[in-house]
């Protein structure tokens, strides 16, 4: 006969794989980016893929060299060139000769690309409002400030003043 007292269940030896900071942050990013893509589709940009966002999030408004885009996105030049080809086919970006080095190419947003970027910004803001509503503004502020400090040394794009 048992005593009626349940022994606490021991976590699986590999439970850390599902409950570590990287996994939780990665899952949160996946959810957030999926929502942004849903909103973009609703706004008439169903062609938008996460890979396109990866290019445009690293592209300066004044244009960026392909090698620099690849470095920022942590991709090979060949992979970045393929991504640029896709975004160019969508009319979001164009390649131009770099005036400071005729051998190099820079990537620039087209007018349609800037309109896409505006829609993307609106989708991000809406997804952020939904995040704030779900976890609460105080928790979101602490979370985002803490993550900004943590990630502060990672360069992805130059902010324009």
KEKE-3310 file (N, C-alpha, C; in steps of 0.2 Angstrom, whole numbers, plus 5000, padded with zeros to 4 digits):
npx = (5004:5002:5008:5000:5006:5013:5027:5038:5039:5054:5063:5066:5082:5086:5079:5083:5085:5073:5070:5079:5086:5090:5082:5069:5069:5071:5060:5050:5054:5051:5037:5034:5039:5032:5019:5021:5023:5011:5003:5009:5005:4991:4991:4993:5005:5009:5019:5030:5044:5052:5066:5067:5065:5076:5086:5081:5081:5094:5098:5104:5096:5101:5108:5118:5133:5135:5144:5144:5131:5130:5139:5133:5121:5126:5129:5135:5143:5138:5125:5119:5118:5110:5098:5096:5094:5081:5074:5076:5069:5056:5055:5059:5072:5087:5102:5116:5131:5144:5149:5161:5169:5171:5171:5163:5146:5132:5117:5100:5085:5070:5058:5046:5051:5053:5040:5035:5044:5038:5025:5030:5035:5024:5017:5026:5025:5011:5012:5020:5012:5002:5010:5014:5001:4998:5009:5010:5013:5023:5031:5035:5043:5054:5059:5062:5072:5082:5085:5090:5101:5109:5111:5118:5130:5130:5131:5119:5113:5115:5109:5099:5099)
npy = (4994:5011:5027:5037:5049:5058:5057:5069:5073:5070:5080:5077:5072:5080:5091:5104:5108:5113:5123:5133:5150:5154:5145:5149:5163:5162:5155:5165:5175:5168:5167:5181:5186:5178:5183:5196:5193:5188:5199:5207:5200:5202:5216:5216:5211:5198:5191:5192:5185:5178:5178:5188:5199:5198:5202:5216:5221:5224:5233:5249:5265:5273:5265:5250:5241:5225:5216:5220:5219:5205:5202:5208:5201:5189:5180:5171:5179:5174:5168:5180:5187:5179:5181:5195:5195:5189:5199:5209:5205:5206:5219:5227:5231:5238:5235:5245:5253:5256:5272:5276:5265:5257:5244:5238:5234:5242:5241:5247:5253:5253:5264:5257:5248:5256:5259:5246:5245:5254:5248:5237:5242:5247:5234:5228:5237:5235:5222:5223:5230:5221:5211:5219:5220:5207:5203:5213:5230:5234:5223:5221:5232:5231:5219:5222:5232:5226:5216:5224:5230:5218:5214:5224:5226:5220:5224:5229:5238:5254:5267:5281:5298)
npz = (5000:4996:5002:4999:4996:4983:4974:4969:4951:4942:4932:4914:4909:4898:4898:4899:4886:4881:4889:4890:4889:4876:4868:4872:4869:4855:4851:4854:4845:4833:4834:4834:4822:4813:4815:4810:4797:4793:4795:4785:4774:4774:4772:4758:4754:4751:4746:4753:4762:4776:4774:4765:4774:4781:4773:4771:4783:4786:4777:4774:4773:4764:4756:4754:4753:4745:4751:4764:4768:4768:4778:4789:4790:4793:4783:4768:4754:4742:4746:4750:4738:4731:4738:4736:4723:4723:4730:4721:4710:4715:4715:4726:4729:4721:4712:4711:4704:4715:4719:4725:4722:4708:4705:4715:4721:4726:4736:4735:4741:4731:4725:4727:4736:4747:4750:4753:4765:4773:4775:4781:4793:4799:4801:4810:4821:4825:4828:4839:4848:4850:4857:4869:4874:4877:4886:4895:4898:4907:4910:4897:4894:4904:4899:4885:4887:4895:4885:4875:4881:4883:4870:4864:4859:4846:4830:4817:4809:4803:4812:4807:4809)
capx = (5000:5006:5006:4996:5010:5016:5034:5039:5042:5060:5063:5070:5089:5088:5073:5086:5085:5067:5068:5084:5085:5090:5076:5063:5070:5070:5052:5047:5056:5048:5030:5033:5040:5026:5014:5023:5022:5003:5000:5011:5000:4985:4992:4994:5012:5009:5026:5036:5046:5057:5072:5067:5065:5083:5090:5079:5083:5101:5100:5103:5091:5105:5111:5123:5137:5133:5148:5142:5125:5132:5142:5128:5116:5130:5128:5140:5141:5134:5119:5116:5117:5103:5093:5096:5091:5074:5071:5076:5063:5050:5054:5060:5078:5090:5109:5120:5138:5146:5153:5168:5173:5167:5170:5158:5139:5128:5110:5096:5078:5067:5052:5041:5054:5052:5033:5035:5047:5033:5020:5033:5036:5017:5016:5030:5022:5005:5014:5023:5006:4999:5015:5013:4994:4998:5013:5009:5018:5029:5035:5038:5048:5059:5062:5066:5077:5087:5088:5094:5108:5112:5113:5120:5137:5129:5129:5116:5111:5116:5103:5100:5097)
capy = (5000:5017:5032:5042:5055:5058:5059:5074:5070:5072:5083:5073:5075:5085:5096:5111:5110:5116:5128:5138:5157:5154:5142:5154:5169:5160:5154:5171:5178:5165:5169:5188:5187:5175:5188:5202:5191:5188:5206:5210:5197:5206:5222:5215:5209:5190:5188:5193:5179:5180:5179:5195:5203:5197:5207:5223:5224:5226:5238:5256:5268:5276:5259:5246:5236:5218:5212:5223:5216:5198:5202:5210:5195:5183:5175:5171:5184:5171:5168:5187:5189:5176:5185:5201:5193:5188:5205:5213:5202:5208:5226:5230:5234:5238:5236:5251:5254:5260:5278:5276:5259:5255:5236:5236:5236:5244:5239:5252:5252:5256:5267:5251:5245:5260:5258:5240:5246:5258:5243:5232:5246:5247:5228:5228:5241:5232:5215:5225:5232:5214:5209:5223:5219:5200:5202:5219:5235:5234:5217:5222:5237:5228:5214:5225:5236:5221:5213:5229:5230:5212:5213:5231:5226:5217:5229:5226:5243:5261:5271:5287:5303)
capz = (5000:4996:5008:4996:4994:4977:4973:4963:4945:4940:4925:4910:4909:4893:4898:4898:4879:4879:4894:4891:4887:4869:4865:4873:4864:4848:4850:4854:4839:4828:4834:4832:4815:4809:4815:4806:4790:4792:4794:4778:4769:4775:4769:4751:4753:4753:4743:4758:4766:4781:4771:4762:4779:4783:4769:4771:4790:4786:4772:4776:4769:4759:4752:4757:4749:4746:4756:4771:4769:4770:4785:4794:4790:4794:4777:4763:4748:4737:4748:4750:4731:4729:4742:4733:4716:4724:4732:4715:4706:4718:4714:4732:4729:4715:4713:4708:4705:4720:4716:4727:4720:4702:4705:4720:4720:4732:4735:4737:4741:4726:4728:4729:4742:4752:4752:4757:4771:4777:4777:4786:4799:4802:4804:4816:4827:4827:4832:4846:4852:4853:4862:4875:4877:4880:4892:4899:4896:4912:4908:4890:4895:4907:4894:4879:4889:4896:4879:4872:4884:4881:4862:4863:4855:4840:4825:4812:4804:4806:4813:4804:4814)
cpx = (5004:5004:5001:5000:5014:5023:5035:5042:5049:5060:5067:5077:5090:5082:5076:5085:5078:5066:5074:5083:5085:5084:5070:5063:5069:5063:5048:5048:5052:5040:5029:5034:5035:5020:5015:5021:5015:5001:5003:5007:4994:4985:4994:5001:5013:5016:5031:5037:5051:5064:5073:5068:5073:5087:5088:5081:5090:5103:5099:5099:5095:5109:5117:5127:5135:5137:5146:5136:5126:5135:5137:5123:5120:5129:5134:5138:5137:5127:5115:5114:5111:5097:5091:5092:5083:5071:5071:5070:5056:5049:5056:5067:5081:5098:5112:5127:5140:5151:5160:5172:5169:5166:5165:5151:5136:5120:5106:5089:5075:5061:5047:5044:5053:5044:5032:5038:5042:5028:5023:5034:5029:5015:5020:5027:5015:5007:5017:5017:5003:5004:5014:5006:4995:5003:5013:5015:5024:5034:5039:5044:5054:5063:5065:5072:5083:5090:5092:5101:5112:5115:5116:5127:5136:5127:5125:5114:5113:5110:5104:5096:5093)
cpy = (5006:5022:5037:5049:5054:5060:5064:5071:5073:5075:5078:5076:5080:5090:5103:5113:5114:5122:5133:5145:5157:5151:5147:5160:5167:5158:5160:5175:5175:5167:5177:5189:5184:5180:5194:5199:5190:5195:5209:5207:5200:5213:5222:5213:5202:5187:5189:5187:5182:5181:5186:5200:5203:5202:5214:5225:5226:5231:5245:5260:5272:5271:5256:5242:5229:5214:5214:5220:5209:5198:5203:5204:5189:5177:5176:5177:5181:5170:5175:5189:5185:5179:5192:5200:5192:5195:5210:5211:5205:5216:5230:5234:5234:5238:5241:5250:5258:5266:5278:5270:5256:5247:5234:5238:5237:5242:5245:5250:5256:5260:5262:5248:5249:5260:5252:5241:5249:5253:5239:5236:5246:5240:5226:5231:5238:5225:5217:5227:5226:5211:5212:5221:5212:5200:5208:5224:5235:5229:5218:5227:5234:5223:5217:5229:5231:5218:5218:5230:5224:5211:5220:5231:5223:5223:5226:5231:5250:5265:5278:5292:5308)
cpz = (5000:5001:5005:4994:4988:4977:4968:4957:4943:4933:4921:4910:4903:4893:4897:4891:4877:4884:4895:4887:4879:4865:4866:4869:4857:4846:4850:4848:4833:4828:4832:4825:4811:4809:4810:4798:4788:4791:4787:4773:4769:4772:4761:4749:4754:4750:4748:4762:4771:4779:4768:4768:4782:4779:4771:4778:4791:4781:4774:4771:4763:4754:4756:4752:4750:4751:4763:4773:4772:4777:4790:4796:4792:4789:4772:4757:4743:4739:4748:4743:4729:4732:4738:4726:4717:4726:4726:4711:4708:4717:4721:4732:4722:4716:4709:4709:4711:4718:4719:4725:4714:4702:4710:4718:4727:4731:4738:4737:4734:4729:4731:4735:4748:4755:4756:4764:4776:4780:4782:4793:4803:4805:4810:4822:4829:4831:4839:4850:4855:4858:4869:4878:4880:4886:4897:4898:4901:4911:4901:4890:4898:4902:4889:4881:4891:4890:4875:4875:4883:4874:4860:4858:4848:4835:4819:4807:4807:4806:4810:4808:4810)
residu = (UNK:UNK:UNK:UNK:UNK:UNK:UNK:UNK:UNK:UNK:UNK:UNK:UNK:UNK:UNK:UNK:UNK:UNK:UNK:UNK:UNK:UNK:UNK:UNK:UNK:UNK:UNK:UNK:UNK:UNK:UNK:UNK:UNK:UNK:UNK:UNK:UNK:UNK:UNK:UNK:UNK:UNK:UNK:UNK:UNK:UNK:UNK:UNK:UNK:UNK:UNK:UNK:UNK:UNK:UNK:UNK:UNK:UNK:UNK:UNK:UNK:UNK:UNK:UNK:UNK:UNK:UNK:UNK:UNK:UNK:UNK:UNK:UNK:UNK:UNK:UNK:UNK:UNK:UNK:UNK:UNK:UNK:UNK:UNK:UNK:UNK:UNK:UNK:UNK:UNK:UNK:UNK:UNK:UNK:UNK:UNK:UNK:UNK:UNK:UNK:UNK:UNK:UNK:UNK:UNK:UNK:UNK:UNK:UNK:UNK:UNK:UNK:UNK:UNK:UNK:UNK:UNK:UNK:UNK:UNK:UNK:UNK:UNK:UNK:UNK:UNK:UNK:UNK:UNK:UNK:UNK:UNK:UNK:UNK:UNK:UNK:UNK:UNK:UNK:UNK:UNK:UNK:UNK:UNK:UNK:UNK:UNK:UNK:UNK:UNK:UNK:UNK:UNK:UNK:UNK:UNK:UNK:UNK:UNK:UNK:UNK)
# end
